[in-house]
Amino acid sequence: MLQRSYTKSVVLFLLFLLIAIGNTIHAQILDDSTQQLYGYHSIRYGTEEDVFFNKGLTREVDSSLASIQRYGYIYRNGQYSQDLGNWATPLKYVTAYMPSQLGVQTGFDVYSPYEYNANNIKYFDTKSPYAEIKYYQGSRGQQSIDLSVTRNINANWNAGIDLRRIVSKRIIGFVQRNDKQAENYAFDFFVSHHSKNKKYFMLASFNYLEAHNFENGGIRPDSVYDADSQTERPKRKDELFDNQLSQVWLNKQAFPYRMVRSLDKRYNYRVYQHYDLLKDDKLQVFYRFDYSRKTNRYDDNLLRTNEDFYNTFSAYDSRGKYDTSEIADRTDFNLFDNRAGVKGSSNKFFYAAYLKNRYVTMSQGGSYGEAVKLNTYTTEWYVAGQLRRYFDTLNRSYVEAVAEQGLNSVTNKSTNKNNFMGAINAFYKDFKIEVSTWAVSPTMLQRAYRSNLVSWDSSLNLQHCNRFFAGYTFRKKKIDIIPSLTYNLYENYIYFNDAGTVSQTTDKTQTQFQPKLGLRFNLWKIHIYNEFQYNVVNTESKLQMPPIVNATQLFVEAWLFKRATLLQVGFDVLYRGAYQANGYNPLIQQYYVTTPTGGDRALDYNYMNQYFVVDFFVNMQIRTARLFIKMSNLTTGKGNGYYSTPTYTAIPRTIDFGISWRFFD
């Protein structure tokens, strides 16, 4: 059934492609000089940050065809990530991270990349209704659809919505052929308004995410009969790539229906406003209100059957502390963030100063009775300031200083030390330098947790994070060379361990040294894009990342049909070096630091062997429609493959296709 459905989708896709090309040629013949009244030139957008810096909604929509085939989330934001080998599964950056904001956070972040974050929502200014549809389909039951619609109500008001659904079917551990692996829904609604004289600006948004992962725990290594020794021996990692037949740790049964599920449900309200007290934006007052609610659940009603999996975490009571038949853990968060202050632009300077208040609550424990429940809250106050000096008329080159200091913090569970951050950033032409230091609270999950299997109340210190980044872009006629250097240093580093609980390093500084080299080379119709990164961490580091990651894109690009169609044909090659990798703990929805076994690496499932992923793709742009079809993982096949996370094999060879189509009227 799945194969017939996918074949039908491919046929429809190819039929659309032929019709689109035919229409393009016909339109080209009829009138080669016709120009659209509405198009990329008639639409602009901006983010909340753009409005805060008084840049307005002036960004242009990207119309390029570059890398449209890289639709997966592991390619996003210039960071290499790991997931559970399938679409819409929990995601984590492999390379080290820096905090993005001060204050106590929830700690459940593996689904955050799939939400429409209020900081990144695009607010539009359109001359006509604008819409975009994105549809991606994989041959192993993966599917993603995005829809964006926006229009100006009048010259001062704009409203729009974004919708997304991603679903993937199980490749391993399925009971029925179309068993789902993951499914998530995301939605946002946004409104922007400015007064006729542009003294007043308002942005408002609501976003929602519901993410389900039907857990399997990864492949469970079993034994195999060795004819030479005439004994049973454990299977090696490379013997577990017969994906569909491999057994998994967490079971599912169809009758009666039983399964293991993680849920992350969240919604957020955001309103930003500013008003000019003096003309030309010299003095403004602003206020931002933000409220979000999150619910995280973990349910396993086959606890007795899945007991062996929980035994792999030494801190867990796998038979259940409060209920011996099932796990029904639940955590609820409420977060209020209010900030108000003054800002403004004068000559080449931008300044801002504000006061921020955060109130965070957590109710946690599941359905095991009132005695097990944990209720915590934290109230925090901050003062912050920012000063930026521009060096060009477009405000692209600047140097800035940013600082934020906690003033007072109250919590009902432990003493809360005040957070702090300071940064100096410089962007001048092709130079970029960033220096920052952070002192950040542990998350609420790291501080305390209640479950049917484990509970903790920890006394953790502030985590100190320091970062230095420097980069430069050498631009020539046919080639760009982009070297950069990152140095990250962590003190009191907080992480989750392979016992299934939280830990903190107090006697050893964690360091990461990362030189990068980017290359963009164009010769005739041949294009080469390459990024090489080398990661060096200190001995016995808790920062587990591959020493080398290299991504290469090689393709030929040409215009067809009197420049009516742009065609790209080429290869994507990703190389990841061997390393001791983070495992995934579904009970607490966290990636954790694994411990080397010191034995045969063929049997060490936490040691990830080096691998290459090779994709062949064909991209095409026909007016406002961009399309691709590609064959992924050419080097994988029966008996070989690779792991995206320990015991989670990546998707085998597939044929994927997708379309992104924009409408301007």
C-alpha positions in Angstrom: 0.0 0.0 0.0 2.8 2.4 1.0 4.7 1.7 -2.2 1.7 2.2 -4.4 0.9 5.5 -2.7 4.4 6.7 -3.1 4.5 5.6 -6.8 1.3 7.6 -7.4 2.9 10.6 -5.7 5.9 10.4 -7.9 3.8 10.2 -11.1 1.7 13.2 -10.1 4.9 15.1 -9.3 6.4 14.3 -12.7 3.1 15.2 -14.4 3.1 18.6 -12.7 6.7 19.1 -13.8 5.9 18.4 -17.4 2.8 20.7 -17.3 4.8 23.5 -15.7 7.6 23.3 -18.2 5.1 23.3 -21.1 3.2 26.3 -19.7 6.5 28.1 -19.2 7.6 27.5 -22.8 4.1 28.5 -24.1 4.1 31.7 -22.1 7.6 32.5 -23.3 6.6 32.1 -26.9 3.4 34.2 -26.5 5.1 37.2 -24.8 8.7 37.2 -24.0 8.5 40.8 -22.6 5.6 40.4 -20.2 6.5 41.5 -16.7 4.6 40.6 -13.6 2.9 43.4 -11.8 3.5 41.6 -8.4 6.4 39.4 -7.5 9.6 39.4 -5.3 9.9 43.1 -5.9 6.6 43.9 -4.4 7.0 42.2 -1.0 9.2 42.9 2.0 9.4 41.3 5.5 11.2 41.7 8.8 11.5 40.1 12.3 10.9 41.5 15.7 14.6 42.2 16.0 14.6 44.3 12.8 11.7 46.4 14.2 13.5 46.8 17.5 16.6 48.2 15.7 14.4 50.5 13.7 15.1 48.8 10.4 11.5 48.2 9.7 10.1 45.5 7.3 12.7 45.9 4.6 14.2 42.4 4.0 13.8 40.8 0.5 12.4 37.3 0.1 15.1 34.8 -1.0 14.4 33.8 -4.6 17.4 31.6 -5.2 17.4 27.9 -5.9 20.5 27.2 -3.8 20.2 24.1 -1.5 16.5 23.6 -1.8 17.1 19.9 -1.7 18.5 20.3 1.9 15.1 20.4 3.5 16.0 18.3 6.5 16.4 19.9 9.9 19.9 18.4 10.5 21.2 20.9 7.9 19.7 24.1 9.4 21.4 27.2 10.9 24.8 26.1 9.8 25.0 23.5 12.6 25.4 19.8 12.2 22.7 18.0 14.3 21.7 14.5 15.3 18.3 13.0 15.5 16.8 9.5 15.8 17.3 8.7 12.2 13.9 9.8 11.0 11.9 13.0 10.2 10.4 15.0 13.1 12.3 13.1 15.8 14.1 14.7 18.8 16.9 17.0 17.5 20.2 18.2 19.1 23.2 20.2 17.8 26.2 18.0 17.8 28.7 20.9 18.2 28.7 22.9 21.4 26.1 25.6 22.0 25.9 29.0 23.7 22.9 30.1 25.7 20.4 32.4 24.0 18.8 34.0 27.0 19.3 34.4 30.7 17.0 33.0 33.4 15.6 29.6 34.4 14.5 27.6 31.3 12.3 24.5 31.2 15.0 22.1 29.9 12.8 20.3 27.3 14.3 21.6 24.0 14.6 18.6 21.6 11.5 19.6 19.7 12.2 23.4 19.8 13.6 23.5 16.2 10.2 22.4 14.9 8.2 25.3 16.4 7.6 28.8 14.9 9.6 30.7 17.4 8.3 34.2 18.1 11.8 35.6 17.7 12.0 34.3 14.1 8.4 34.9 12.8 8.4 36.9 9.6 6.1 39.9 9.5 5.3 41.1 6.0 4.5 44.2 4.0 2.8 43.2 0.8 1.3 45.0 -2.2 -0.9 41.9 -2.9 -1.9 38.7 -1.2 1.2 36.4 -0.8 1.3 32.7 -0.2 3.8 29.9 -0.3 3.3 26.1 -0.3 6.1 23.6 0.4 5.6 19.9 0.1 8.2 17.2 0.6 7.8 13.5 0.3 10.1 10.6 1.1 9.8 7.0 -0.2 9.9 5.5 3.4 6.7 7.2 4.5 8.1 10.6 5.4 6.0 13.7 4.5 6.1 17.4 5.3 3.8 20.2 4.2 4.2 23.9 5.0 1.7 26.7 4.1 2.2 30.4 4.6 -0.4 33.0 3.7 -0.3 36.8 4.4 -1.7 40.0 3.0 -1.9 43.7 3.9 -5.4 44.6 5.2 -4.5 48.2 4.4 -1.2 50.3 4.2 -0.9 50.0 8.0 -2.0 46.5 8.9 -0.8 43.1 7.8 -1.9 39.6 9.0 -0.9 36.1 8.2 -0.6 32.5 9.2 1.9 29.6 9.0 1.0 26.0 9.1 3.2 22.9 9.2 2.7 19.2 9.5 5.6 16.6 9.5 5.0 12.9 9.8 7.3 9.8 9.5 6.6 6.1 9.5 8.6 3.5 11.4 11.5 1.9 9.6 12.4 -0.4 12.5 10.2 -1.9 15.2 6.9 -1.7 13.4 4.0 -4.0 14.1 1.8 -2.8 11.2 3.2 -1.6 8.0 2.2 2.1 8.4 3.0 2.5 12.1 4.0 6.1 12.8 7.4 7.0 14.2 6.8 10.7 14.7 4.2 13.4 14.0 4.2 17.1 14.8 1.9 20.0 14.0 3.0 23.7 14.2 0.9 26.8 13.6 1.3 30.5 14.1 -0.9 33.6 13.5 0.8 37.0 13.3 -0.3 40.7 12.9 1.8 43.8 12.4 0.6 47.4 12.5 2.2 50.9 12.4 0.6 54.3 12.5 0.6 56.6 9.4 3.4 58.7 10.8 5.2 55.5 11.9 5.6 56.7 15.4 3.8 53.6 16.8 4.7 50.0 15.8 3.1 46.8 17.0 3.8 43.2 16.4 1.7 40.4 17.8 1.9 36.6 17.3 0.5 33.3 18.6 2.3 30.0 17.9 1.5 26.4 18.8 3.4 23.1 18.6 2.3 19.6 19.2 5.0 17.0 18.7 4.6 13.2 19.2 7.3 10.6 19.1 6.3 7.0 19.3 9.4 5.7 21.0 11.2 2.5 20.1 14.4 3.0 22.2 16.6 2.1 19.2 17.7 -1.2 17.9 18.2 -3.9 20.6 21.4 -5.9 19.9 20.7 -9.6 20.0 23.0 -12.6 19.5 23.8 -14.6 16.4 25.1 -18.1 16.1 28.8 -18.3 15.1 29.4 -21.4 13.0 33.1 -21.3 13.5 33.0 -21.3 17.3 29.6 -23.1 17.4 28.5 -20.6 20.1 26.2 -17.6 20.4 27.9 -14.2 20.1 26.7 -10.6 20.3 25.9 -8.9 17.0 28.3 -6.3 15.8 27.1 -2.8 14.9 27.5 -3.4 11.2 25.2 -6.5 11.4 22.2 -4.4 12.4 21.4 -2.6 9.2 18.7 -4.9 8.1 16.4 -2.2 9.4 13.0 -3.6 9.0 13.8 -6.9 10.7 15.8 -5.6 13.7 14.2 -5.8 17.1 13.9 -2.7 19.2 14.0 -2.0 23.0 10.6 -0.5 23.5 7.8 -2.7 22.2 4.4 -1.9 20.6 1.4 -4.3 20.3 -1.6 -3.9 18.1 -4.3 -5.8 20.0 -4.9 -4.5 22.6 -3.2 -1.3 21.4 -0.1 -0.5 23.5 2.8 1.8 22.8 5.4 4.2 24.3 4.8 7.8 23.5 6.5 11.2 24.2 4.6 14.4 23.8 5.7 18.0 23.7 2.8 20.5 23.5 3.4 24.3 23.7 1.9 27.6 22.8 3.1 31.1 23.1 1.7 34.7 23.0 4.0 37.6 22.1 3.2 41.3 21.8 5.9 43.9 21.0 5.2 47.7 20.9 7.2 50.8 20.6 6.3 54.5 20.4 8.4 57.5 19.3 8.7 60.3 21.9 11.0 62.3 19.7 11.1 62.5 16.0 13.4 60.5 13.8 13.4 57.6 16.3 15.8 59.5 18.7 13.8 58.5 21.8 11.4 55.6 22.0 9.6 53.7 24.7 9.0 50.0 24.2 7.2 47.1 25.9 7.2 43.4 25.2 4.9 40.8 26.7 5.5 37.1 26.3 3.6 34.2 27.8 4.1 30.5 27.0 2.8 27.3 28.4 4.4 23.9 27.8 3.4 20.3 28.6 5.7 17.3 28.3 4.5 13.8 28.8 6.0 10.3 28.7 3.6 7.3 28.7 4.5 3.6 28.6 1.7 1.2 29.4 4.0 -1.8 28.7 6.3 -1.2 31.6 6.7 -4.9 32.5 7.6 -5.8 28.9 10.0 -2.9 28.5 11.7 -3.4 31.8 15.0 -4.4 30.3 15.4 -1.1 28.5 15.0 1.0 31.7 17.6 -1.4 33.4 20.2 0.1 31.0 20.1 3.3 33.1 21.6 2.3 36.5 19.7 5.0 38.5 16.3 3.8 37.5 13.9 1.6 39.4 12.8 -0.3 36.3 9.9 -2.0 38.2 8.2 1.3 39.0 8.4 3.2 42.3 4.7 4.2 42.4 3.0 2.1 39.7 4.3 -1.3 38.6 2.2 -1.5 35.4 2.9 1.8 33.6 4.7 5.1 33.4 2.6 8.3 33.1 4.9 11.2 33.7 3.8 14.7 33.1 5.4 18.2 33.4 3.7 21.5 33.0 5.4 24.9 32.7 4.1 28.5 32.7 6.5 31.3 31.6 5.9 35.0 31.8 8.5 37.4 30.4 7.8 41.1 30.6 10.4 43.8 29.5 10.0 47.5 29.2 12.5 50.4 28.5 13.8 53.1 26.2 15.7 52.9 23.0 16.5 55.1 20.0 18.7 55.9 17.1 20.7 59.1 16.8 23.2 59.7 13.9 25.3 56.5 13.8 24.3 55.2 17.2 21.6 52.9 18.5 21.0 52.5 22.2 18.6 50.5 24.5 18.1 50.1 28.2 15.3 48.1 29.8 14.1 46.2 32.9 13.0 42.6 32.6 10.9 40.4 34.8 10.5 36.6 34.4 8.1 34.3 36.4 8.4 30.6 35.8 6.4 27.8 37.4 6.7 24.0 37.1 4.2 21.3 38.1 5.6 17.8 37.7 5.1 14.2 38.8 2.4 12.6 36.6 -0.6 10.6 37.8 0.9 8.9 40.9 -0.9 11.0 43.6 -0.4 14.3 45.3 2.5 13.1 47.5 4.7 12.6 44.4 4.0 16.0 42.8 6.6 18.7 42.6 5.6 22.4 42.4 8.2 25.0 41.9 8.3 28.7 40.9 11.0 31.3 40.2 10.7 35.1 40.0 13.6 37.0 38.4 14.5 40.6 37.7 17.1 41.9 35.2 18.5 45.2 34.0 20.0 45.3 30.5 21.6 47.7 28.1 22.9 47.8 24.6 24.9 50.4 22.6 25.7 50.0 18.9 27.8 52.2 16.6 27.2 51.9 12.8 29.8 52.6 10.1 27.8 52.6 6.9 24.6 54.1 5.6 22.9 50.7 5.3 23.7 49.9 9.0 25.4 46.6 8.2 28.8 47.4 9.7 28.8 48.1 13.4 30.4 47.4 16.8 28.2 46.9 19.8 28.3 46.2 23.5 25.5 44.3 25.3 25.1 43.5 29.0 22.4 42.0 31.2 22.5 41.6 34.9 20.2 39.7 37.3 19.1 41.9 40.2 16.9 39.7 42.4 15.8 36.1 42.2 13.3 34.2 44.4 12.5 30.5 44.3 10.6 28.2 46.6 13.1 25.3 46.2 16.7 26.6 46.3 18.8 29.7 46.5 18.9 31.3 43.1 22.1 33.1 42.1 21.8 36.0 39.8 22.5 35.4 36.1 24.8 37.6 34.0 25.8 38.1 30.4 28.1 40.5 28.5 29.1 40.6 24.8 31.1 42.7 22.4 30.3 42.1 18.7 31.8 43.7 15.6 30.8 43.4 12.0 32.8 45.4 9.6 32.5 44.7 5.9 33.7 41.1 5.6 35.1 40.8 9.2 33.1 39.4 12.0 34.1 39.1 15.7 32.0 38.0 18.7 33.1 37.8 22.3 30.6 36.8 25.0 30.5 35.5 28.6 27.5 34.0 30.3 26.5 32.8 33.8 23.3 30.9 33.5 21.0 29.0 35.9 20.4 25.3 35.6 17.1 24.4 33.9 14.0 23.4 36.0 14.4 19.9 34.8 18.1 19.8 35.9 17.1 21.1 39.3 14.4 18.7 40.2 12.4 15.8 38.6 9.7 13.3 39.6 9.0 10.1 37.7 7.7 6.6 38.3 11.3 5.4 37.8 13.6 8.1 39.3 13.5 11.4 41.2 16.1 14.0 42.1 16.6 17.3 43.8 20.0 18.7 42.8 22.1 21.6 44.1 23.8 22.9 40.9 25.9 26.0 40.5 25.6 28.5 37.7 27.0 27.3 34.4 29.6 29.7 33.0 30.0 29.8 29.2 32.6 31.9 27.3 32.8 32.2 23.5 35.2 33.8 21.1 34.5 33.8 17.3 36.4 35.5 14.5 35.7 35.1 10.7 36.5 36.8 7.5 35.3 36.4 3.9 37.8 36.8 1.0 35.8 37.6 -2.1 37.2 37.2 -5.6 35.6 37.0 -9.0 34.9 33.3 -9.0 35.7 32.2 -5.5 34.9 33.1 -1.9 37.1 31.7 0.9 35.6 31.9 4.4 37.9 31.0 7.3 36.7 31.3 10.9 37.7 30.3 14.4 35.5 29.5 17.4 36.7 28.9 20.9 34.2 27.9 23.6 34.9 27.4 27.3 32.6 26.0 29.9 32.9 25.9 33.7 30.5 24.0 36.0 29.2 22.3 32.8 25.8 20.7 33.3 24.9 17.5 31.4 22.8 14.3 31.6 24.7 11.1 32.2 24.3 7.5 31.2 22.9 6.6 34.6 19.8 8.6 33.6 20.3 11.6 35.9 21.9 15.0 35.9 25.6 15.8 36.6 27.9 18.8 36.8 31.6 19.2 36.3 33.1 21.2 39.1 36.8 20.4 38.8 37.4 20.3 35.0 36.9 23.1 32.5 35.3 21.9 29.2 36.8 23.5 26.0 36.1 23.3 22.3 38.4 24.7 19.6 36.8 24.8 16.2 38.5 26.1 13.0 36.3 26.2 9.9 37.0 26.8 6.3 34.2 27.6 3.8 34.6 27.7 0.1 32.3 28.9 -2.8 33.8 28.3 -6.2 32.1 29.0 -9.6 33.7 28.1 -12.9 31.6 28.3 -16.1 28.5 26.3 -15.1 30.2 24.3 -12.4 29.6 25.2 -8.8 31.4 23.9 -5.7 30.3 24.8 -2.1 32.2 23.2 0.7 32.4 23.7 4.5 35.1 21.9 6.6 35.1 22.1 10.4 37.5 20.6 12.8 36.6 20.1 16.4 39.1 19.7 19.2 37.9 19.1 22.8 40.0 18.6 26.0 40.8 15.1 27.3 37.9 13.3 29.0 35.6 16.0 27.8 31.8 15.9 28.3 31.5 17.7 25.0 31.1 14.7 22.6 31.4 15.7 18.9 33.0 14.3 15.8 36.6 15.6 15.1 35.7 16.4 11.5 32.5 17.3 9.7 32.7 18.2 6.0 29.8 19.1 3.7 30.4 19.4 0.0 27.9 20.4 -2.7 29.0 19.9 -6.4 26.5 20.7 -9.2 26.2 22.0 -12.7 23.8 24.9 -13.3 22.2 26.0 -16.6 19.3 28.1 -17.9 16.9 26.4 -20.3 14.1 27.5 -22.6 15.3 31.1 -23.2 16.2 31.5 -19.5 12.7 30.5 -18.4 13.9 27.5 -16.4 16.9 27.2 -14.1 18.3 23.6 -13.7 20.8 22.3 -11.2 22.2 18.7 -11.3 24.7 17.5 -8.8 25.8 15.7 -5.6 25.6 16.5 -1.9 28.3 14.7 0.2 28.4 14.8 4.0 31.3 13.3 5.9 31.3 12.8 9.7 34.3 11.5 11.5 34.2 8.7 14.1 33.5 9.7 17.7 31.9 8.8 21.1 28.4 10.1 20.7 25.5 11.3 22.9 22.8 8.7 23.4 19.1 9.5 23.8 17.0 8.9 26.9 13.3 9.0 25.9 12.0 9.1 29.5 13.4 12.6 30.1 13.6 13.6 26.4 17.3 14.4 26.7 20.5 13.5 24.9 23.1 12.3 27.4 26.9 11.8 27.6 27.9 8.2 27.1 30.9 6.4 28.6 33.4 4.5 26.4 33.5 0.8 27.1 37.2 0.4 26.3 36.5 -2.9 24.5 35.9 -3.9 20.9 34.5 -0.9 19.1 32.6 -3.1 16.7 30.4 -3.9 19.8 30.5 -0.4 21.3 27.1 1.0 20.1 27.9 4.4 21.6 31.0 4.8 19.4 29.9 6.1 16.0 32.0 5.0 13.1 32.9 7.5 10.3 30.6 7.6 7.4 29.8 9.4 4.1 26.3 10.3 3.0 26.0 10.9 -0.8 22.9 12.3 -2.3 22.2 12.9 -6.0 19.8 15.7 -6.8 18.1 17.6 -9.6 16.8 21.1 -8.8 14.6 23.2 -11.0 13.1 26.7 -10.9 10.2 27.6 -13.1 9.1 31.1 -12.5 7.9 31.1 -8.8 8.0 27.3 -8.4 11.1 25.6 -7.2 11.3 21.8 -7.4 13.7 19.0 -6.6 14.0 15.2 -6.8 16.9 13.4 -5.3 18.2 10.0 -4.4 19.4 10.0 -0.8 22.1 7.9 0.8 23.4 6.3 -2.4 26.1 4.4 -0.4 23.7 2.6 1.8 22.1 -0.7 1.0 21.5 -4.2 2.4 24.1 -4.9 5.0 25.5 -1.4 5.3 24.5 1.9 6.6 25.2 4.3 9.5 23.9 5.5 12.8 22.6 9.0 13.4 22.5 8.4 17.2 23.7 5.3 19.1 21.4 2.3 18.3 19.3 4.5 15.9 20.1 3.8 12.3 19.5 6.6 9.7 17.0 6.3 6.9 18.3 3.9 4.2 18.4 4.8 0.5 15.3 6.7 -0.6 13.9 8.8 -3.4 12.6 12.1 -2.2 11.0 15.0 -4.0 9.6 18.4 -3.1 8.2 21.6 -4.4 8.1 25.2 -3.1 5.6 27.4 -4.9 5.0 31.1 -4.3 1.9 33.1 -5.3 2.0 36.9 -5.4 -1.6 37.7 -6.3 
